[in-house]
Amino acid sequence: MKRALPYWWIFGLFAVVVVLGMMTQRANKPNSNFPRARFADKTPLGGKGLHLLLDSQGYKTKLQSNPIKAMPKDAKVWLLLDPQTRLSKSDAKVLLQWVKDGGLLIWSNLEASSRDYDWWTSDPRAGDTDDLRHKLHLSPTSISTDFIDLDKSLLPILEPVQSPKGIYGMGAQNVSISPNTFLINSKHEALIGAKKQLRLAAMDYGKGRIIISADALIFTNYGLAQGDNAVLISNLIRKDVPRGAGIYFDQRVAVVIPGQIELPHTLLYYLWQVPLRWVWIQLLLAGLLLWAFYGRRLGKPMPIPVQQPVTRASQFAVAMASLYQKARRPNVAADVLGKEFRRTIVRRTGASPMDDSATLAARCSEITGLPRDRIRKLLEQLEKPARSDADVLRMALEMEEIEKKLTIINEQ
């Protein structure tokens, strides 16, 4: 009879699994689908296109990811677009004083969800933008029900709107922005949206100016690629800031409050660093194997039931062939492949899910260099029922070639 391990071994292994799961949940959790417009993010909801656009216009874009005690001397524009940027009350005070002295703040008013921060990883020194929102008399952004579906991989919706009047709207006739809205209870200038349903607004603050958007969608790679949105964003900065000025992307995730002693790292932090991390994982696997091979059997062995006579292979093959024929397998396969291929083009090119086949083909052809008519015909064929397995195989090969082109270009 096998030797049974003590029960405390089982509870100890269970506790180790729970602790490791808690420590890795935040690192392994995917980012929220909300637009963040991060400095070097090449995804549709990232902001690499924005900093490349500003660089091409002669501005000096920089990333601010560490806590600061004073605003940089060369900063003329401060982009607070990521809703997960963490600010303390002192940070908000320093930032507003900088604006009052003549700076330009462009701020996404979207409030970060509390589910993005876990109680066992959150830093007690970190704050949020609520204090800044309170000082400017703003209400949090009201998220439209049509804005985003977190259960799917579709991109948020952009709605066509009337471009702002004056210098902000010069050359920007075709503008689209997200349907989210917010409210300002102080003097301001509505650029896009109604008085109580603002989407983009500006307000003077001392010698400086603050431009507020409901969210950062228009500043993302996906938003800048739509219509004249890039022209509008350029006008927002060009009106008050000359070329050559410094523009900072604020992506601070932890802040230090002045006068407070910085908290040291805990023992768990050092124990979870590489290579100790792999040591604990290997010990966990070894313990599980030890328990599996030397643990007590949980039940009596059961005899294998007597098998029934097996149907002849030829009869089984005929039955399966008849079932596939009735189920119209080529049509089902073509429909599944077509929907997945269309989602891939939308995700890789930054197009809208509502675009027709001709628009998607033009966008994909511009990126990959493949003939537009070929891509359009493939998309139209996928919308029709497949006639045979040969048609499905041919379309699958064409889809694989286009997806490889998109993958190679996105990795460059």
N, C-alpha and C positions, 0 to 999 in steps of 0.2 A: 504493500500500500504506500502511496506517495506521502511524503512528509508535508504536513500543512504548515504554512507560514503563519506567524502571529497576526492577529487582526489589526494591530496597530500599523503594520506594513501597508495594508490596504487603505486605511484612512490617511496615512502619510503620503502615499502616492496620489490619492485624490486631492489632497491639499496642495501638492506641488502643481498638479494640472490646473487647478483653479487659479493659483497665483500667476503661473505663466500665461494663462489666458487673459487675465486682467492686465498684465504688463504689455502684452502684444496686441491687445484689441485696438488701441489708439493708433499704433503704427501700421497695422494691417487694414484699418478701416478706410474705404475709399472716400475720396473727397466729395463734398456735397456738390450736387449738380448746379448750384447757384453760380452765376457769373462772378468771377473773382478778378479777372484781368491782371494776373500776376506777371511780373516783369519778364521772365524767360520762359513762360508757358506757351508752347506751340499748339495746344489743343484749341478747338473752336471757342471755348470759354476762357482762354488765356489772354494775356496782354502783350505778347511779344510783338505783334503787329503794330501796337500803339507806340512802343518805344522805338521801333524801326522807322515808323512814320515821322516821329518827332526828330529823330536823328537826321533823317534825310532833309528836314527843313532847317537844319542848322542849330538845333537845340542840343544841349548836353544832358542826356538822361542818365540817372544814377539810381541804384537800388539802396534803400535804407531798411535793413533787416535787423539791426541791433538797437537796443535802447540808447537814447541820447539825452543829454542834459540841456542842450541848447540847439537851436536850429542852425544848420550849416550856413556859412556866410554867403556862399554862391547860390543858395536856393532862392529862386524867384517864383516857382510853381511847385505846389505840394499836392500830389495825387493820392487821395485816401479812398481807394476804390475797392479794396478787398474787405468784405464784411467781417472777416476773421482777424483783422488787425486789432491789436489790443492796446488801448491807451488808458493811462491813469488820469486822475484829476489834474495832477501837475502837468502831464503831457498836454492835456486839452488847454490848460491855461497858457503854456508856452506857445502852443500852436496858434491860438487866437491872438495873442500879443504880437506874434510875427505877422499875422494877417493885418492887424490894426496898423502896423508900421509900413504896410505897402505890399504885402505878399498876396499871391493868388492861390486860393485853396479850391480844389475840385474834389468833391466828396460824393460818394455813393451812400445814400441814406438807408440802404438795406440793412436790417438788423440781423446779426448772426443768430442762428438757432441754438438753443441751449443744448441740443443733442450733439453739437460739434465738440463739446468739452465734457470730459468725464471727470467725476469727482475724485478719482484716484490719481489723475494726471494733471488736473488743473493747478495752476500756480496761484497761491493766495496773494501774490503781489500784482497779478494781472487784473486789469480793468476792462472796460469796453468803451463804446462811443456814446453811452447814455448821457454822460455829463456834458459832452460836446453838444449833443442834441438838445439838452435842457437849456443850455446857455443861448442857443440860437432860436429857441421857441419852435422847434420842429416836432412833428408827430412821426412815429416810425412808419416806414413804407407799408402800405396796404398791398399785399400780394394778390394779384388776380388769380382766379381759379383756372384760367386758361393759360397762365404764364408758363408753367412747367409741370411735368409729370415725373415725380421722383422714381416711379416704378418702371419707367421705360428709358431707353437711351436716346429719345428724341431731344432736339434742341429747343430752347425756349422760343416763344412766339414774338415776332417783331411786327408792330402795326404801323402802316403808313400814316403820317401826320403832316400837318402844315408846318413848313419850315419857319423858324423865328424871323421876325422882322428886323430890319436894320443890318448892321455889319455882320452879325452872327449868321444871317441867312444868305449872305452873298455867295452865289455859286452853288448853293445847297437847295436844289429844288425838290429832289426826291429823297426825303428823309423818313426813316422808320425807327421806332423806339418801342420799348416794352410797354405793356398795358398797365404796369404797376403805377401807383400814385402816392402822393404824400401831401401834407398840409403844413404851411408856415403861418404862424400867428404873429408875424412882425412884418415890417415894411420890406417889400421885395419886388422883383421884376419877373413876371411869368414869361418864360421863353417858349415852353411847350406845355399845353394843358390848361384846364380851367382854373379858377381861383381856388377852389377847394379840392381839386383833383389835379395837382401839379405833377408833371413828369420831368420837367427840366426848368430850373429857376435860378435866378442870380440875385444877390443882395450885397449892398455895400457894407463894409465893416471897417470903420476908421478910414485909413488911407487905402486899404486893400479891398479885395472883392472875393466873394465866395460863390461858387457855382455848384449847385446841388442837383443831382439826378436821383431818380427813384431807385435805380440799381446800376450796376456797371455793365449791363449787357451791350449798350451802344459803344462802349470802349473796348470790347473784346475783339478778338480776331474775326469772329463770326459777325459781330455787329458792324465793324469797319468795312467789311466786304459788301455790305448791302447799300445800294444806291449811292447817295452823296453824303453818307454818314461821316466818312473820313474828312470831307471838306468842312462839315459842321464842327467837328472836334478841333480841327486846325484853327477855325475862326474863333473858337472859345478862348484859345490861348494867345493867338496872334493879336487879338484886339488890345490886350493889356501888357503883353510881354514881348520884348524885342528878340530877334534871333541871337543865338549864342548864350542865352540865359540857361541857368541850371534848373532841371526838372527832376524831382525826386519821386520815386514810387515807394510809398510807405507800406511795408509788409512786416511790421514788428508783431511778434506773437507773444512776447513777454516783456514786461517793463519793470524797472526798478524805481521805487518811490524814494525821492531824496530824503536823507536823514534816517532811513531804515536800513538795518544791517542785512546784507545779502545772505539769503539762506544757503547753507552748503548742500551739496548733493548727499542723498541718503545712501545707506549701505546697499540697498537694492539696486540703485543706479549703477554702482561700480560692479556689483555681481552680475549684472545683465549685459555688460560690455563684452564685445568679442575680444579674446576667444573663449572667455568663461561661459558665454551664452551657449556655445556648442557643447561644452562639457556638461552643463545641466541637462541639455536635451538628450545627450547620449546616456547619462545616468538614468534619466526617466525611462528611456526605451529599454535599457538593461533591466531596470526594476520591473517593468511590465512583462518582459520575457521571463524573468525569474519567477514572477507570480504565476504566469501562464503554465510553465513547465513543472513547477514544484507545488502549486496550489492544490487545494482539496477539490476533488471532483464534485460538481454541484448536483449531480443526479446519477441514477443508475444507468448503465449502458442499455440501449434499446436495440433489439434485433432489427436487421434490415428487412422490410416487408417483402413478401414474395411478389415479384414483378408479374404484371399481366402480359399476355402475348402481344408482341409488337406488330403493328401493321406493316405490311410489305412496303419497301422503299418506293416502288413504282407507284403504288396507290397514293402514298403520301405526296410524291412529286406532282401527280395529276391534281390532287386536291388543292395544293398550294398554288399551282398555276391557275386553276379556275378562280381561286380567291383573289389573286392579284388582278386577273382580267376583270372581275366584277368590281373591284375597288378602283379601277382606272388609275393604276399606279403612276404612269407617266404624267398625268395631269396633276396629281398630288405633289409629286417630286418637283415639277416645273414651278408650281405655285409657291412652294416653300423656298426654292432657290431664288426665284425672282424677288420675293419680298426681302430676303436677306441681302441680296445684291443691291437693291435700291437703298436699303438702310446703310450699307457700307459706303455707297457713293455720297449720300447725304452727310455722313459722319466724317469722311476723309476730305471732302471738298468744302465743307462749311456751308453747303446750300441749305435751302429751306425744305422741310418735308412736304410742303404744299406745292412745290415746283412741278411742272409737267415734265414729260420725258424729253422734250426738245431742250428745255432750259438745263436740265441735269446733264444731258449729252454735251451741250455747249461748254458747260463748266468743267466737266471731266476731260473733254478734248483739249481745253486750254491748259490744263495742268499736266496731262500725260502726253500730249502730242499725237494721240491716236485720232483717226478720222471721226469727225462728229457724226456723219451719217451712219457709220457702222455701229456706234454706241447707241444712237437713237433707235435704229432698227432692232437692236438686241433688246432694249427696254420695252419696245412695243410688242415684240414677239413674246416676251415673258408675261405680258398681260393677257395673252390668248391661250387657250388650252393646247397642250402639246399633243402631237399626233402619234408619236412613237418614242421608244427609248432612244433611238438614234438622234432625234431632235433634241431631247434632253441632254444627251452626252455632248452634242455639238455646242449648245448654249452654255453648258458648264465649263467647257474648255475656253470659250471666249470670255466668260466672266472671270475665270482664274487669271487669264492674261492681263485683263484690265486691273484687277485687284493687286497683282504683283507690281504693275507700274505705279499705282497709287502708293503702295507701301514703300517702294524704293524712294519715291519723291518725298514722302513725309519724313523719312529717316535722314534725308540730306540736310 
